[in-house]
């Protein structure tokens, strides 16, 4: 058991003294330069491969993160359990508030994260839980963008012909699958599951997150660009399953964009032309696409609004608007909004999305 100092600053110093970081690499995430310090070259190698499109030269960092490999880093703390999100039952996180920051512990892995005041530390069995390290790095960038005055959305995003599409939907709607269908049509990837939307005088800008899409076997089998994430044996085994069973599988793969689609197909910023809200269901009849006014269809807002969560510990000067419905309606009034209803049909939805971003031939 490690002692618990009185402050976040002292706890961070304790971890960094016990497990000194000796290697550093940099990520350019949109306008933000992020430095990652760690005590293991194997962590550097794994993270550089994952974040390949965003690895950058050294510079003056806007955010610094240190990652320390260790057995579970135990503290004499009575953590508070974070209640699961609506519709979920598994307890995944617990937290402890310090006067100058927060400690977050992942219940299933024992990973510990310390945040606040510009300190961003991950400690524990990092090599066994690199996905949680990736999420931690991305959460530091999300906080940074939100504090520039953006709101957080639960959406995937792509850009085509210079116009960005946000793709949101209720749980299991398939926003990431639709984004990857649009990639097959030439779109560039923006984000998998989170978007930060920034209000501009003449519209919106959307900021993505450097998180690779996590896809199930059904998505991979039905998209030739993605089949390579599975071995030949897995392709054969999963292809033999009944369709309903295939789509219900919990098994997930990271689809590395560079490996599946080639270089320069993942960017983190684009003008936001439209929001597409997937409100469909399997076997729901013909697929329909209709424009909507969110001021009159507030029932659709929960499909897009996303709580900032435990990893958001903003500085005093944070400029994020209050994340209330009216703020989202105000922001989203600056782009087109469409509801996709009826039955699940990714091909039809992709063609509808393409119509929103194709150049107008009359403008030629």
C-alpha positions as CSV (number, residue, x, y, z in Angstrom):
1,X,0.0,0.0,0.0
2,X,1.3,3.4,-1.0
3,X,0.8,6.5,1.3
4,X,-1.7,9.1,0.2
5,X,-0.2,12.6,0.3
6,X,-2.4,15.6,1.2
7,X,-2.5,17.0,-2.3
8,X,-2.7,16.0,-6.0
9,X,0.6,17.8,-6.6
10,X,2.3,15.7,-3.9
11,X,0.8,12.5,-5.1
12,X,1.9,13.1,-8.7
13,X,5.5,13.9,-7.4
14,X,5.4,10.6,-5.4
15,X,4.4,8.5,-8.4
16,X,6.9,10.2,-10.7
17,X,9.8,9.8,-8.2
18,X,9.0,6.1,-7.7
19,X,8.5,5.4,-11.4
20,X,10.5,8.0,-13.4
21,X,9.5,8.5,-17.0
22,X,12.5,8.3,-19.3
23,X,11.0,8.4,-22.8
24,X,8.8,11.0,-24.5
25,X,6.9,11.3,-27.8
26,X,4.5,13.9,-29.1
27,X,1.1,13.9,-30.7
28,X,-0.5,16.8,-32.8
29,X,-4.2,16.6,-32.1
30,X,-5.8,19.4,-34.0
31,X,-4.4,22.6,-32.7
32,X,-3.1,20.9,-29.5
33,X,0.4,19.5,-29.1
34,X,0.5,16.8,-26.5
35,X,3.6,15.3,-24.9
36,X,3.5,11.7,-23.6
37,X,6.2,10.7,-21.0
38,X,6.6,7.1,-19.9
39,X,9.0,4.7,-18.2
40,X,8.7,1.9,-20.8
41,X,9.8,1.9,-24.5
42,X,7.3,-0.8,-25.1
43,X,4.5,1.7,-24.2
44,X,6.0,4.2,-26.5
45,X,6.1,1.7,-29.4
46,X,2.5,0.6,-28.8
47,X,1.1,4.1,-28.5
48,X,3.1,5.4,-31.5
49,X,1.6,2.6,-33.6
50,X,-1.9,3.3,-32.4
51,X,-1.7,7.1,-32.9
52,X,0.3,6.8,-36.1
53,X,-1.5,9.5,-38.0
54,X,-0.9,12.1,-35.3
55,X,2.7,11.4,-34.2
56,X,4.6,14.8,-34.3
57,X,7.9,16.4,-33.8
58,X,8.9,17.7,-30.4
59,X,7.8,21.2,-29.4
60,X,6.2,23.3,-26.6
61,X,3.4,21.1,-25.4
62,X,-0.1,22.3,-24.6
63,X,-0.8,19.1,-22.5
64,X,1.6,16.8,-20.8
65,X,0.7,13.2,-19.8
66,X,2.9,10.7,-17.9
67,X,2.3,7.0,-18.0
68,X,3.9,4.7,-15.4
69,X,3.9,0.9,-15.6
70,X,3.5,-0.8,-12.3
71,X,1.5,-3.5,-10.5
72,X,-1.8,-2.1,-9.2
73,X,-0.9,1.2,-7.4
74,X,-2.9,0.9,-4.2
75,X,-3.8,3.9,-2.0
76,X,-5.5,4.0,1.4
77,X,-8.6,5.7,0.0
78,X,-12.3,5.2,0.4
79,X,-13.4,5.6,-3.2
80,X,-16.8,6.7,-4.3
81,X,-18.4,4.4,-6.8
82,X,-19.6,6.1,-10.1
83,X,-23.1,4.8,-10.8
84,X,-23.4,3.2,-14.2
85,X,-24.9,5.1,-17.1
86,X,-28.7,4.6,-17.7
87,X,-29.3,1.2,-19.2
88,X,-26.0,-0.2,-17.8
89,X,-25.4,-2.3,-14.7
90,X,-21.6,-2.9,-14.5
91,X,-19.7,-0.6,-12.1
92,X,-16.5,0.4,-14.0
93,X,-15.1,3.4,-12.1
94,X,-14.7,4.9,-8.7
95,X,-13.2,8.2,-7.7
96,X,-11.8,10.3,-4.9
97,X,-11.8,14.1,-4.8
98,X,-8.7,15.9,-3.7
99,X,-8.7,19.6,-2.8
100,X,-6.8,20.3,-6.0
101,X,-7.8,17.4,-8.3
102,X,-9.3,14.0,-8.7
103,X,-8.2,10.3,-8.6
104,X,-10.1,7.9,-10.8
105,X,-9.7,4.2,-10.4
106,X,-10.8,1.6,-12.9
107,X,-12.5,-1.2,-10.9
108,X,-11.8,-4.1,-13.2
109,X,-8.1,-3.4,-14.0
110,X,-6.8,-1.4,-11.0
111,X,-5.6,1.4,-13.3
112,X,-5.3,4.7,-11.5
113,X,-5.5,8.1,-13.0
114,X,-4.6,11.5,-11.3
115,X,-5.9,14.7,-13.0
116,X,-6.2,18.4,-12.2
117,X,-4.1,21.5,-12.4
118,X,-2.3,20.5,-15.5
119,X,-1.1,17.2,-14.0
120,X,-2.2,14.1,-16.0
121,X,-0.8,10.8,-14.6
122,X,-1.7,7.1,-15.4
123,X,-0.2,4.4,-13.2
124,X,-0.8,0.7,-13.0
125,X,-0.7,-2.3,-15.4
126,X,-0.6,0.0,-18.5
127,X,0.7,-2.6,-21.0
128,X,-2.2,-4.9,-20.2
129,X,-4.7,-2.0,-20.5
130,X,-3.5,0.1,-23.4
131,X,-7.0,0.9,-24.4
132,X,-7.6,2.7,-21.1
133,X,-4.3,4.6,-21.6
134,X,-5.5,5.6,-25.1
135,X,-8.8,6.8,-23.7
136,X,-7.0,8.8,-21.0
137,X,-4.8,10.6,-23.5
138,X,-7.9,11.4,-25.6
139,X,-9.8,12.6,-22.6
140,X,-7.1,15.2,-21.9
141,X,-7.5,16.5,-25.4
142,X,-11.3,16.5,-25.1
143,X,-11.1,18.6,-22.0
144,X,-8.7,21.0,-23.7
145,X,-11.1,21.5,-26.6
146,X,-14.2,21.8,-24.5
147,X,-12.5,24.6,-22.5
148,X,-12.0,26.6,-25.6
149,X,-15.8,27.0,-25.7
150,X,-17.1,23.7,-27.3
151,X,-19.9,21.3,-26.3
152,X,-19.5,17.5,-26.2
153,X,-21.5,15.2,-28.5
154,X,-21.9,11.5,-28.6
155,X,-21.3,11.0,-32.3
156,X,-19.1,9.7,-35.1
157,X,-17.9,12.1,-37.8
158,X,-16.6,12.1,-41.4
159,X,-15.8,14.8,-43.9
160,X,-16.3,14.7,-47.7
161,X,-15.8,17.6,-50.2
162,X,-14.8,19.8,-47.3
163,X,-18.1,19.3,-45.5
164,X,-18.4,17.4,-42.2
165,X,-21.2,15.1,-41.1
166,X,-21.8,14.2,-37.5
167,X,-23.5,10.8,-37.1
168,X,-25.4,10.2,-33.8
169,X,-27.9,7.6,-32.6
170,X,-29.4,5.9,-29.7
171,X,-27.5,2.9,-28.2
172,X,-26.5,0.3,-30.8
173,X,-27.8,2.4,-33.8
174,X,-24.5,1.9,-35.7
175,X,-23.1,5.4,-36.1
176,X,-19.5,4.0,-36.4
177,X,-20.6,1.4,-38.9
178,X,-22.3,4.2,-41.0
179,X,-19.1,6.3,-40.8
180,X,-17.1,3.4,-42.2
181,X,-19.6,2.9,-45.0
182,X,-19.0,6.5,-45.9
183,X,-15.3,5.9,-45.8
184,X,-15.8,3.4,-48.6
185,X,-17.3,6.2,-50.6
186,X,-14.3,8.4,-50.2
187,X,-15.0,10.2,-46.9
188,X,-12.2,11.0,-44.4
189,X,-12.6,9.9,-40.8
190,X,-13.1,12.6,-38.1
191,X,-14.2,10.7,-35.0
192,X,-15.6,7.4,-33.8
193,X,-17.7,8.1,-30.7
194,X,-17.1,11.7,-29.4
195,X,-17.3,15.1,-31.2
196,X,-16.7,18.5,-29.8
197,X,-18.8,21.2,-31.6
198,X,-17.6,24.7,-31.7
199,X,-19.9,27.6,-32.6
200,X,-18.7,30.0,-35.3
201,X,-20.4,33.1,-36.7
202,X,-21.4,31.3,-39.9
203,X,-21.8,27.7,-38.7
204,X,-20.1,25.0,-36.7
205,X,-16.7,23.4,-36.6
206,X,-16.5,19.8,-35.3
207,X,-13.4,18.4,-33.6
208,X,-12.8,14.7,-33.5
209,X,-11.0,12.4,-31.2
210,X,-7.9,10.2,-32.1
211,X,-9.7,7.0,-31.2
212,X,-9.8,4.2,-33.8
213,X,-13.2,2.7,-34.5
214,X,-13.9,-0.5,-32.5
215,X,-16.0,-2.8,-34.7
216,X,-17.8,-6.1,-34.2
217,X,-17.3,-9.1,-36.5
218,X,-20.5,-8.4,-38.4
219,X,-19.3,-4.9,-39.4
220,X,-15.9,-6.3,-40.5
221,X,-17.4,-9.1,-42.6
222,X,-19.7,-6.8,-44.4
223,X,-17.1,-4.2,-45.3
224,X,-14.2,-5.4,-47.6
225,X,-11.9,-2.7,-46.3
226,X,-12.2,-4.0,-42.7
227,X,-12.0,-7.8,-43.2
228,X,-8.2,-7.6,-42.6
229,X,-8.8,-6.9,-38.9
230,X,-9.7,-10.6,-38.6
231,X,-7.7,-13.7,-39.3
232,X,-8.8,-16.1,-42.1
233,X,-9.9,-18.6,-39.4
234,X,-12.0,-15.9,-37.7
235,X,-13.6,-14.8,-40.9
236,X,-14.7,-18.4,-41.6
237,X,-16.0,-19.0,-38.1
238,X,-18.0,-15.8,-37.8
239,X,-19.4,-16.1,-41.3
240,X,-21.0,-19.4,-40.3
241,X,-23.1,-17.8,-37.5
242,X,-26.7,-16.8,-37.9
243,X,-27.1,-13.1,-38.7
244,X,-28.8,-12.2,-35.4
245,X,-26.1,-14.0,-33.3
246,X,-23.3,-12.4,-35.4
247,X,-24.6,-8.8,-34.7
248,X,-25.1,-9.4,-31.0
249,X,-21.5,-10.6,-30.4
250,X,-19.5,-8.5,-27.8
251,X,-16.2,-9.2,-29.5
252,X,-14.5,-6.0,-30.8
253,X,-11.6,-5.2,-33.0
254,X,-9.6,-1.9,-33.4
255,X,-9.8,-0.9,-37.0
256,X,-6.7,1.2,-37.6
257,X,-7.6,3.7,-40.2
258,X,-4.2,3.8,-41.9
259,X,-4.0,0.0,-42.2
260,X,-7.6,-0.4,-43.5
261,X,-8.0,2.7,-45.8
262,X,-4.5,4.1,-46.4
263,X,-2.7,7.2,-45.1
264,X,-4.2,10.7,-44.8
265,X,-7.8,9.4,-44.1
266,X,-8.0,10.6,-40.5
267,X,-8.2,14.2,-39.5
268,X,-9.6,15.9,-36.4
269,X,-11.3,19.0,-37.6
270,X,-13.8,20.1,-40.2
271,X,-16.7,22.5,-40.8
272,X,-19.9,20.7,-39.7
273,X,-22.5,20.7,-42.5
274,X,-25.1,18.4,-40.9
275,X,-26.1,16.2,-38.0
276,X,-27.6,12.8,-38.9
277,X,-29.6,11.2,-36.1
278,X,-30.1,7.4,-36.4
279,X,-33.5,6.6,-34.9
280,X,-34.1,3.4,-36.7
281,X,-34.5,-0.3,-35.7
282,X,-33.8,-3.6,-37.3
283,X,-36.8,-4.8,-39.4
284,X,-38.5,-1.5,-39.0
285,X,-39.7,-1.1,-42.6
286,X,-38.5,1.3,-45.3
287,X,-35.7,3.7,-44.3
288,X,-36.8,7.3,-44.2
289,X,-34.7,10.5,-44.0
290,X,-36.4,13.7,-42.9
291,X,-35.2,17.2,-41.8
292,X,-36.0,18.0,-38.2
293,X,-36.0,21.1,-36.0
294,X,-34.5,20.1,-32.6
295,X,-36.3,22.9,-30.9
296,X,-39.5,20.9,-31.7
297,X,-37.9,17.4,-31.4
298,X,-36.2,17.6,-28.1
299,X,-36.8,13.8,-27.8
300,X,-33.9,13.3,-30.2
301,X,-31.4,15.4,-28.2
302,X,-30.4,12.5,-25.8
303,X,-29.0,10.7,-28.9
304,X,-26.3,13.5,-29.2
305,X,-25.8,15.0,-25.8
306,X,-22.9,13.4,-23.9
307,X,-22.0,13.8,-20.2
308,X,-18.4,14.9,-19.7
309,X,-17.7,12.2,-17.1
310,X,-15.1,11.8,-14.4
311,X,-12.1,12.6,-16.5
312,X,-13.3,16.2,-17.0
313,X,-11.6,18.4,-14.3
314,X,-11.5,21.8,-16.0
315,X,-9.4,24.8,-14.9
316,X,-11.1,27.9,-13.6
317,X,-10.8,29.7,-16.9
318,X,-12.7,26.9,-18.8
319,X,-15.0,28.5,-21.4
320,X,-17.3,25.5,-22.1
321,X,-21.0,26.6,-22.1
322,X,-23.3,25.0,-19.6
323,X,-24.2,21.6,-21.2
324,X,-28.0,22.1,-21.1
325,X,-30.5,21.3,-23.9
326,X,-31.0,24.9,-24.9
327,X,-27.2,25.4,-25.5
328,X,-27.2,22.3,-27.7
329,X,-30.2,23.5,-29.6
330,X,-28.5,26.9,-30.1
331,X,-25.3,25.3,-31.4
332,X,-27.1,22.8,-33.7
333,X,-29.4,25.4,-35.2
334,X,-26.3,26.4,-37.2
335,X,-26.3,23.2,-39.2
336,X,-28.8,21.0,-40.9
337,X,-30.3,18.2,-38.8
338,X,-31.8,15.0,-40.3
339,X,-33.6,12.0,-38.6
340,X,-33.2,8.6,-40.2
341,X,-36.1,6.4,-39.1
342,X,-37.8,3.1,-40.2
343,X,-35.6,0.1,-40.7
344,X,-31.8,-0.2,-40.4
345,X,-30.3,0.1,-43.9
346,X,-26.7,1.3,-43.9
347,X,-26.5,1.5,-47.7
348,X,-29.6,3.7,-48.0
349,X,-28.4,5.9,-45.1
350,X,-25.0,6.3,-46.7
351,X,-26.5,7.4,-50.0
352,X,-28.7,9.9,-48.2
353,X,-25.6,11.3,-46.3
354,X,-23.7,11.6,-49.6
355,X,-26.4,13.8,-51.0
356,X,-25.8,16.3,-48.2
357,X,-22.2,16.8,-49.1
358,X,-22.0,16.3,-52.9
359,X,-21.0,19.5,-54.7
360,X,-23.9,21.3,-56.3
361,X,-23.5,20.8,-60.1
362,X,-25.3,24.1,-60.7
363,X,-22.4,25.9,-58.9
364,X,-19.8,24.7,-61.4
